[in-house]
Amino acid sequence: MSYLSVGLAAALWCVFAASAWSKLRSRAAQRAFADSLRPLPLLPGRLVGPVAAAVTVTEAAIVLGLGWSVVAALAGRAGARAGATFALLATGLLLAVLTTGVVLAVRRRTGVRCACFGAAERPLGRRHVVRNGLLLAGVAVALVDVVVGPAHRPAPAGAAVAVLAGVLGAAVLIRLDDLVDLFLPIGTAPPVRREP
């Protein structure tokens, strides 16, 4: 793995770790995630619980796979490239499915709330499509880099910088709703008419 793919894998690891943890931390959190899926189009009610559990388990598996890939690459282990390829393919597949659901929810104006990283506070919107698009682009770039890039063991200092950059990028994506809200104009109340 190059520094680029190490940084992207670190960013993806952080995003999926935060997402998986938000669902695994309690039964109530898992139920809240399942409830956020109920209004999604094309998802029958009886499948909501199993799909929510499958997403959570897949996210946890991706966290393990991406983490192992980065550690294996830094340790110079044989099989690091194959492991990274498999982990990135699984990440891309899950993201493609999730992004399709987000796009359908936004297009049909279902009012589904984003429970990606915990409490479902904001309805899914274009910003969530953009975020998932950025994550998919990161997966694609990392996958191409891993598959066709030269195989070499990253130096520890460079890898540390790449991981730090990935963590910072992930923090922006995880807190995207808050950052967008921070820079949106504050709504003002209409002026009060006073009688003379």
C-alpha positions as CSV (number, residue, x, y, z in Angstrom):
1,M,0.0,0.0,0.0
2,S,1.2,3.5,-0.8
3,Y,0.8,6.5,1.6
4,L,-2.3,7.5,-0.4
5,S,-4.1,4.1,0.1
6,V,-3.0,4.0,3.8
7,G,-4.5,7.4,4.4
8,L,-7.7,6.5,2.5
9,A,-8.0,3.2,4.3
10,A,-7.5,5.0,7.7
11,A,-10.3,7.5,6.8
12,L,-12.7,4.7,5.8
13,W,-11.8,2.7,8.9
14,C,-12.7,5.7,11.1
15,V,-16.0,6.4,9.3
16,F,-17.1,2.7,9.5
17,A,-15.8,2.4,13.1
18,A,-17.9,5.4,14.2
19,S,-20.9,4.1,12.3
20,A,-20.6,0.5,13.6
21,W,-20.1,1.7,17.2
22,S,-23.1,4.0,17.0
23,K,-25.2,0.9,16.3
24,L,-23.5,-1.6,18.5
25,R,-23.2,0.4,21.7
26,S,-26.7,-0.6,22.9
27,R,-29.9,-2.4,21.9
28,A,-31.7,0.9,21.9
29,A,-29.1,2.3,19.4
30,Q,-29.6,-0.7,17.1
31,R,-33.4,-0.4,17.4
32,A,-33.1,3.3,16.5
33,F,-31.1,2.5,13.5
34,A,-33.7,-0.1,12.4
35,D,-36.5,2.4,13.0
36,S,-34.7,4.9,10.7
37,L,-34.8,2.4,7.9
38,R,-38.6,1.8,8.1
39,P,-39.6,4.6,5.7
40,L,-37.1,3.5,3.0
41,P,-38.6,2.6,-0.3
42,L,-38.2,-1.0,-1.5
43,L,-37.6,-2.3,2.0
44,P,-40.6,-4.4,3.4
45,G,-41.3,-4.0,7.1
46,R,-40.4,-7.6,8.0
47,L,-36.9,-7.1,6.5
48,V,-36.1,-4.0,8.4
49,G,-34.6,-5.8,11.5
50,P,-32.5,-8.3,9.6
51,V,-31.2,-5.6,7.1
52,A,-30.3,-3.3,10.0
53,A,-28.4,-6.2,11.7
54,A,-26.7,-7.2,8.4
55,V,-25.5,-3.6,7.8
56,T,-24.2,-3.4,11.4
57,V,-22.3,-6.7,11.1
58,T,-20.9,-5.8,7.7
59,E,-19.7,-2.5,9.0
60,A,-17.9,-4.2,11.9
61,A,-16.4,-6.7,9.5
62,I,-15.2,-3.9,7.3
63,V,-13.6,-2.2,10.3
64,L,-11.7,-5.4,11.0
65,G,-10.7,-5.9,7.4
66,L,-9.5,-2.4,6.8
67,G,-7.6,-2.3,10.1
68,W,-5.9,-5.6,9.3
69,S,-5.0,-4.4,5.9
70,V,-3.2,-1.3,7.1
71,V,-1.4,-3.1,9.9
72,A,-0.3,-5.9,7.5
73,A,0.9,-3.3,4.9
74,L,2.9,-1.5,7.6
75,A,4.4,-4.8,8.9
76,G,5.3,-5.8,5.3
77,R,3.2,-9.0,5.5
78,A,2.6,-11.2,2.5
79,G,-1.1,-11.1,1.6
80,A,-1.5,-7.4,2.6
81,R,-2.4,-6.5,-1.0
82,A,-5.0,-9.3,-1.3
83,G,-6.5,-8.5,2.1
84,A,-6.7,-4.8,1.3
85,T,-8.3,-5.5,-2.1
86,F,-10.9,-7.7,-0.5
87,A,-11.6,-5.2,2.3
88,L,-11.9,-2.3,-0.2
89,L,-14.2,-4.3,-2.4
90,A,-16.5,-5.1,0.5
91,T,-16.4,-1.5,1.6
92,G,-17.3,-0.3,-1.9
93,L,-20.2,-2.8,-2.2
94,L,-21.7,-1.8,1.1
95,L,-21.3,1.9,0.3
96,A,-22.9,1.4,-3.1
97,V,-26.0,-0.3,-1.5
98,L,-26.2,2.4,1.2
99,T,-25.8,5.2,-1.4
100,T,-28.6,3.7,-3.5
101,G,-30.9,3.8,-0.5
102,V,-30.0,7.4,0.3
103,V,-30.5,8.5,-3.3
104,L,-33.9,6.8,-3.4
105,A,-34.9,8.3,-0.1
106,V,-33.9,11.8,-1.2
107,R,-35.6,11.5,-4.6
108,R,-38.8,10.3,-3.1
109,R,-38.7,12.8,-0.3
110,T,-39.4,10.1,2.3
111,G,-38.3,12.1,5.3
112,V,-36.0,9.3,6.4
113,R,-33.5,10.6,9.0
114,C,-29.8,9.9,8.9
115,A,-28.9,7.5,11.6
116,C,-25.4,6.8,10.2
117,F,-23.5,7.9,13.3
118,G,-26.1,7.7,16.1
119,A,-29.2,9.6,16.7
120,A,-31.3,10.3,13.6
121,E,-31.5,14.1,13.7
122,R,-31.5,15.3,10.2
123,P,-33.5,14.0,7.2
124,L,-31.4,12.5,4.4
125,G,-30.5,15.1,1.8
126,R,-28.0,16.0,-0.9
127,R,-25.2,16.4,1.6
128,H,-25.5,12.7,2.5
129,V,-25.4,11.8,-1.2
130,V,-22.3,13.9,-1.5
131,R,-20.7,12.4,1.6
132,N,-21.3,8.9,0.3
133,G,-20.1,9.9,-3.1
134,L,-16.8,11.1,-1.6
135,L,-16.5,7.9,0.4
136,L,-17.1,5.8,-2.8
137,A,-14.5,7.9,-4.6
138,G,-12.0,7.2,-1.8
139,V,-12.7,3.5,-2.0
140,A,-12.1,3.6,-5.8
141,V,-8.9,5.5,-5.6
142,A,-7.5,3.3,-2.8
143,L,-8.6,0.1,-4.7
144,V,-6.8,1.2,-7.9
145,D,-3.8,2.2,-5.9
146,V,-3.7,-1.1,-4.1
147,V,-4.3,-3.2,-7.2
148,V,-2.0,-1.5,-9.8
149,G,0.4,0.5,-7.6
150,P,3.9,-0.7,-6.7
151,A,4.1,-3.0,-3.7
152,H,6.3,-1.5,-1.1
153,R,6.3,-1.2,2.7
154,P,5.5,2.4,3.8
155,A,8.0,4.1,6.1
156,P,6.6,4.5,9.6
157,A,6.8,8.4,9.6
158,G,5.1,8.7,6.2
159,A,2.5,6.2,7.3
160,A,1.8,8.1,10.5
161,V,1.2,11.3,8.5
162,A,-1.1,9.4,6.1
163,V,-3.1,7.9,8.9
164,L,-3.4,11.3,10.6
165,A,-4.6,12.9,7.4
166,G,-7.1,10.0,7.0
167,V,-8.4,10.5,10.6
168,L,-8.8,14.3,10.0
169,G,-10.7,13.7,6.7
170,A,-12.9,11.1,8.4
171,A,-13.7,13.6,11.2
172,V,-14.9,16.1,8.6
173,L,-17.1,13.5,6.9
174,I,-18.5,12.1,10.2
175,R,-19.4,15.6,11.4
176,L,-20.5,16.9,8.0
177,D,-24.1,17.7,9.1
178,D,-22.8,19.8,12.0
179,L,-20.3,21.6,9.7
180,V,-22.9,22.3,7.0
181,D,-25.3,23.6,9.7
182,L,-22.5,25.8,11.1
183,F,-22.1,27.6,7.8
184,L,-25.7,27.9,6.7
185,P,-27.4,31.2,7.2
186,I,-29.3,31.5,10.5
187,G,-33.0,31.9,9.9
188,T,-34.4,35.2,11.1
189,A,-37.9,35.8,12.3
190,P,-40.0,38.3,10.3
191,P,-40.1,41.8,11.7
192,V,-42.8,42.5,14.2
193,R,-45.3,45.1,13.0
194,R,-46.1,47.6,15.6
195,E,-49.1,49.7,15.6
196,P,-48.5,53.5,15.7
